[in-house]
Amino acid sequence: MKTVNIQEIEQNIVALSYNKDFAIIDNITEIAKQFDDVFAIEGYIAVIVHKGTCNIKIKEQLFELSARDIFICNPRNILEGAMFSLDFEFVGLFLSPNYVDHLIEQTNLTVSLRMITMKHEILHTTEEEMQRIVEYMKLLRSKLSSTGSYKEQVIDRLMQIMVYEIIGLMEDSEKEFLMKREYISAENIMQKFLSLIQNESIAYLNVTEYANLLHISPKYFSSVCKKLTGKTASEIINDEIIKQSSFLLRNNQLSIKQISSRLGFVNQSHFGTFFRRHTGLSPQQYREQ
């Protein structure tokens, strides 16, 4: 079984690539040659369909894409094959996990339950929504092929805009999803927890404190988190704190003491110990790197 990563794409597929961070692919002939094999996906894929249809098989599940669809696939999936119509036209983005982490950090995005648990997703867009995505892709392609000052910064900003657009489409899709079905008790709990943890006016709490706010036991709370996300409640809280503290440390307007207080730590020393345990760096070292 082959792996799909930036290096594999650069070696075997005609693509525009950038700093081993991401690649733009639109050559269907080159893509079709590769589908005799099963692939382990080691990055994020976004396939934007302009015309025609495509059937993609991932972990024995078949997905059908048609015009104006955007197919998003997270890492650690197994791609088993694809079939394309003769008139199929698309543009594909392949992003390394490190670059996606960078984009999320730069945009300071929060994610919902559906985004945490999703492995693959099809977004159905309107003509206007698709046209915006196409225009961003044209600008990105043009900048990738250009030279001159601030190229890296412009590419970064364009990619951030693309992330905002796609996450916006996912959130709109999620609202429809929530309206169409009634959540079971565990999912209700998870939604309320995510609302609490993403509320910037509330300092981060521990597992017991969140459980008390949700009127359930800490043990049941942790079992719900593990069942729905694969992570314990503590892991989700810690991940969120590290993401937010990393963002705030890049903002020199706040002192480390102010950041530790804002995040709900008893003092700066406790924050420093926590941050070093999870990142290997002190807050000051992270800020200076």
C-alpha positions, 0 to 999 in steps of 0.5 A, a space after each residue: 500500500 502506497 502513502 499519499 503525502 506531499 513527497 509522493 505527489 511531487 515525485 509522481 503527479 504533475 502538480 504545483 507544490 509549495 515548500 512541501 506544505 501543499 500542492 494544487 492538482 488538476 491533471 486528471 490523467 496523472 491522477 487516474 494512473 495512480 488509482 491501481 493501488 490502495 493509498 494511505 492518506 497522510 494529509 488533508 485533501 480538498 477536491 473541488 468539482 467543476 464538472 462531471 462526476 466522480 466516485 471515490 471509495 474510502 474504507 469500503 464506503 463509496 462517495 459520489 461527487 458531482 459539479 459544485 461539490 467539495 470533498 474534504 478528507 482528513 489524514 489517516 484514511 485509506 483511499 481504495 480507488 476512484 472512477 471519473 466521468 469522461 467530462 470530469 474537471 476538478 481542482 484538488 488541494 493536498 495539505 500537510 498536517 503541519 500546514 493545516 495546524 499552522 493555518 488553524 493557529 493563524 486563523 484562531 478557528 474553533 471547531 464543532 463536534 461535527 468537525 472534530 469527529 468527521 473523517 470525510 465530508 461532502 459539501 454541496 455549494 451554490 453557484 455563487 459559493 463555488 465561484 468564490 472558491 474558484 476565484 481564490 484558487 486562481 489567485 493562489 495559482 497565480 501567486 504560486 507561479 510568480 516571484 517577488 516580495 512577500 510571496 510567502 505572506 500573500 500565499 499564507 493569507 490566501 490559504 487562510 481566506 480559503 480556510 475561512 470560506 470552507 469552514 463557513 460552508 461546513 458550519 452552514 451545512 452543520 446547521 442544516 444537519 442539526 435541524 434535520 435530526 434530534 440529538 441523543 443525550 450524549 451528543 447534547 452534552 457534547 454540544 453544550 460542552 463545546 459551547 462552554 469551552 469555546 466561550 472566551 468569556 469563561 476561563 478554562 475549567 477542569 473536568 469536574 467543573 465542566 461536569 458540574 455545569 453540565 449536571 452530570 458526573 465527571 466519569 460519565 462526562 469523560 465517557 461521552 467525550 471518549 465515545 464521540 471524539 476518541 479523546 478524553 474530556 481532559 485531552 480535549 480541554 488540554 488541546 484547547 488550552 494549548 491552542 489558545 495559549 499558543 495563539 495568545 503568546 504570539 500576541 505581544 500585547 499580553 504579558 505571560 502573567 496576563 495570559 495565564 490569568 486569562 486562561 484560568 491558571 492559579 498563577 504564572 508558574 502553574 501555566 508555565 509548568 502546564 505549557 512545558 509539559 505539553 509542548 516541551 517549551 516554556 511560554 517565554 521560549 515559545 514566544 521567542 522562537 
